[in-house]
Amino acid sequence: LIGKEYLAPPPTNMEDLNTRASKTTPILFMTSAGADPSRDIEEFAVSQVGKDKFKQLAMGSGQGEVAVKLVTEAARTGGMVLLKNLHLVTTWLPHLEKLVKSLSQSAQPSFRIWLTTETH
């Protein structure tokens, strides 16, 4: 028989991911049915920057401007942003890339962008 340890993925080490990332290198999670890292990301981010400096947004039609505001504010204050469901806004991703590059010099060191997308 196959044990539970072979059926479940190992726990994600958020501290390690945060260390590997930077203010200009977002962290991308590829999700599948039943696997949503949002809660783990939120708990980690709140422990690092506080509840008031962590924001999350489910991406979709019309959410680009809201995301830009959240990312810009987090860069200024050293916060963290979780943008979920990027598979719904693939045409907007070049804009996100340009935004991150434009904020690279002024962003606080603790600034992080966490991203989720489904595989297709």
C-alpha positions in Angstrom: 0.0 0.0 0.0 1.0 3.6 -0.6 1.2 5.6 2.5 -0.2 9.2 3.0 3.3 10.6 2.8 3.4 9.6 -0.9 0.0 11.1 -1.8 0.4 14.6 -0.2 3.1 17.1 -1.3 5.6 18.1 1.3 4.9 21.3 3.2 6.1 24.5 1.5 8.8 26.3 3.3 7.6 29.9 3.0 10.7 31.3 4.7 12.9 29.7 2.2 10.8 31.0 -0.8 10.8 34.5 0.7 14.6 34.4 1.0 15.0 33.2 -2.6 12.7 35.9 -3.9 13.4 39.6 -3.9 11.6 42.8 -4.4 12.0 42.3 -8.1 11.5 38.5 -8.3 7.9 37.5 -7.5 7.0 34.0 -6.2 4.7 32.0 -8.5 2.6 29.0 -7.3 1.2 26.7 -9.9 -2.0 25.3 -8.5 -4.2 22.3 -9.2 -7.6 21.3 -8.1 -7.9 21.2 -4.3 -4.5 22.9 -3.8 -4.7 26.5 -2.8 -1.7 28.0 -1.1 -3.5 31.3 -0.3 -4.0 30.6 3.4 -0.3 29.6 3.9 0.9 32.7 2.0 -1.4 35.0 4.0 -0.3 33.5 7.4 3.4 33.8 6.4 3.0 37.4 5.0 1.1 38.6 8.0 3.8 37.2 10.3 6.5 39.0 8.3 4.9 42.4 7.5 1.7 42.6 9.6 -2.0 42.3 8.6 -2.2 45.9 7.5 0.7 45.5 5.0 -0.6 42.3 3.3 -3.2 42.6 0.6 -4.6 39.9 -1.8 -6.7 40.2 -4.9 -8.5 37.6 -7.0 -7.6 38.6 -10.6 -10.1 38.8 -13.3 -11.7 41.2 -15.8 -11.2 44.8 -14.7 -8.9 44.0 -11.8 -5.7 45.3 -13.4 -5.9 48.9 -12.1 -6.7 47.6 -8.6 -3.7 45.3 -8.7 -1.4 48.2 -9.8 -2.5 50.2 -6.8 -2.0 47.4 -4.4 1.5 46.5 -5.8 2.6 50.2 -5.9 1.5 50.7 -2.3 3.1 47.5 -1.1 6.4 48.5 -2.8 6.3 51.9 -1.1 5.5 50.5 2.4 7.4 47.2 2.3 4.3 45.2 2.2 3.4 41.9 0.4 0.7 41.3 -2.2 -0.9 38.1 -3.3 -2.4 38.2 -6.8 -4.5 35.1 -7.4 -5.7 33.4 -10.6 -3.2 34.9 -13.1 -4.4 32.4 -15.7 -7.4 34.7 -16.1 -5.4 37.8 -17.0 -2.5 36.5 -19.2 -2.7 39.5 -21.4 -2.1 41.8 -18.4 1.1 40.1 -17.3 3.5 42.2 -19.4 2.0 45.2 -17.6 2.8 43.6 -14.3 6.3 42.9 -15.4 6.9 46.5 -16.4 5.4 47.7 -13.1 7.8 45.5 -11.1 10.8 46.8 -13.1 9.7 50.4 -12.7 9.5 49.9 -8.9 12.7 48.1 -8.5 14.8 51.0 -7.3 12.3 52.5 -4.9 10.7 49.4 -3.5 11.4 48.6 0.2 13.5 45.4 0.7 10.6 43.5 2.4 8.3 44.1 -0.6 7.2 40.8 -2.2 4.6 39.8 -4.8 3.1 36.3 -4.4 1.3 34.9 -7.5 -1.0 31.9 -8.1 -2.1 30.4 -11.4 -3.7 27.3 -12.5 -2.0 25.0 -15.0 -3.6 24.5 -18.5 
